[in-house]
Amino acid sequence: MPLIALTGGIASGKSTIADRLAAHGAVVVDADAIVREVQQPGSPVLTDIAEAFGEGMLHPDGSLDRAALGARVFGEPDLVARLNAIVHPAVKVESLRRFAAAFAADPSAVVVYDVPLLAEARADDDWDLVVVAHAPAAVRERRLIELRGMTQEQARARIAAQAGDDERLALADVVIDTAASIGETLAQADALWERVSETRRSLE
């Protein structure tokens, strides 16, 4: 019942790896999806966000205005820390619930936590394996410009706002080099799956 943390910087190809592992049969728990869920209208998290940052963070229908909130906190470490203190505990509780549910349904499951902010928020949690999707900042910058339509300034700011490569790599048990072709990235994901499968078989 391996529990794998899969992390990587923005535009690192992490989602490509998560999708490949899911295709092999892994149960993928998406941290970003949980963030959106715990911020639904009526949730304690959204109430706390509105109280901390103002009602202007909400759309008229009561849902979170993510663009407004992002503009409010981006580049402001104190505000980011304040927001994280509201959101991260709820995300952790829900992620642990999903891990437990996956293992209850199948004790031999491989559970992959797709988590962008591992270094920032969950580095000390008890993972069986930490996998880092890695591409140099210059490669990720180019992807953000070419694939997401960002300006160079925007791309560099988004990369700089996250943990540095050295901080993420220091956590890694496995590094998947995503700087080259998608085919090479998928081959590395396949090799990871085989490694995990062999370990799981040896424990049966």
N, C-alpha and C positions, 0 to 999 in steps of 0.2 A: 504494500500500500504506500508507494512513494508519493511524497508531496513535493512538487517541484515549483520553485519560484522562477519565473521567466521575466527578465527585465531588459531594459535597453533605453537609450536616449530617443528623443523624438526623431522619427524618420530612420530608425535603425533597422527596420525590417522585422521587428518583434512580432507583429501580427501575422506575417507570413509564416513564421515558425510556429506560432500558436495554432494556426489553421492546419498546418501539416501534421502536427501532433494530434489534433482533434480527428483528422482523417484516419490516423492510425488507431484511434480508439480512446485517446486520452479524454478525460473530463476537464474541460477548460473553464475556469472561473475568471471572469473578466472584471478587473478592479474598476475600470472606467464605467462599465455598465452598472456596477453596484453604486458608484458615486451618483449616477443619474437617478437610480432608484431611491436612495436615501434622501434625495433632495426633491422628491415629489411634493406637490401641494398638500398641505396638511401635515407634513412630517415634522417632527421636532427639529430636525436639522435645518429645514428651510425656515422655520420660525426663528431659530437662533441666528441664521444668516441675516434675515430681515431686521432683527433687533440690533445686530452688530453693525450692519452696513447701511441700513436704511431701507425704507419701502421702495425706493427707486430701483432696487435690485430685482423687483418682481414685475412681471407683465400684468396687464389689467386682469387677466384671468387667474392670477394668483400663482402662476408657475414662475420658475426662476428665469431671470433674464441673464443667461450665461455670458453674453457679450458685455453687458453692463458690469457684471461682477468681475469679469476678467480685466476690463479696463480700469476698474477701481483698484484692484490689488496688484496688477502686473507691475513689476519693478519696485515694489514696496515690500521689503522683507518683513517688516513688522506686521503688515496687513496680511501677507501670505501666511505667516505663522498663526495669526489670529483665526484665519479661515481654516487652516489645517487642524487647529485645535478643536474646531467644531465638527469637521467632516471626518477626519481620520478615525476617531474612536468608533463611530457608527459603521464605517466601512469595515473595520477590523472585525467587529461583532458579526456582521452579516457574512463576511468571507469565511469566518470560522464555522458559522452555521452551515454554509454550503459545502465546506470540506467534509464536515461530519456527516452531512446527508449523503454525499457521494460515497463515502466509505461504508456507510450503513447499507446503502443499496448494493454495493459490490466491494467487499473487503479487499479484493485484489486490484481495485481500480488504480490507475495512474492519474493523479489530479495535478493539473498545471494551473498555477495562479499567474495570470497575465497581468503584471503590475508595473506600471511605468516608474512609480516612485518608491521602489524597494529601498534604495540607498537612503532616501529622505525619511522614510516612515516605518519600514518593516525589516530593516537589516538584521535586527537581533532576534527575530522570530525563529522558530525551530523548523528549518527546512531540511529535507533529505538531500536536496540538490539545488544549487543556484546556477541558473543558466543565464548568461549575458549575451544578448545580440549586440554585436559591436561593429561599427563602421566609423572611420575618422570623422571628426567634426566637419571637415571640408566636404566630404561625400554627403553627409546628412544635410548640410547647408544647400548643396546643389539640388538635392531631391526636394527640399522644401520650396525652392524657387521654381523648379521645373514642374513638379507634380502638384503642388498646392498653391501655386501662384503668389507666394510671398515675395516681398522685396528682400534684397540682401540684408538690409538692416533688420527687418522683421525676423528673418531666419536666424540671424546671429543672436538676436535678443532672446528668442525662444530657446535656443541651445544653451545660452549662458544662464538662463533661469533655472536649469536643471542641474543635478549633481554632475560633477566632472567625470570624464571617462575613467580616470585613475581610481576614483572613489567607487565606481561601479565594478570595475575590473578586479578590485581588491576583494570583492565579495564572491567572485566567480569560482565555481567548481568546474564549469564548462564554459568556454567562450566559442560562440558561433560567429565566424567572420562573415559579415553580410555586405562587405564592400564590393564584392565581385557580382557575378550573375545570380539571378534567382535560382537557376538550376544548381549552382554550387551551394547556395544557402539551403535549399531543400535536401540536398545530399547530406549535408551536415546534420540537419534535423532528423533525417532517416537514421543516421548513425547513432544519434542520441537515443532515438526510440529503441534501437536494437540493444544498446547498452543497458537501458532501463529494463527492457524486457528480459534480458539475460539475468540481471540481478533479481528481478521478480521471480523468475523460474527457479533460481537457486534457493530461494527462501520457501518455496512451496513444499 
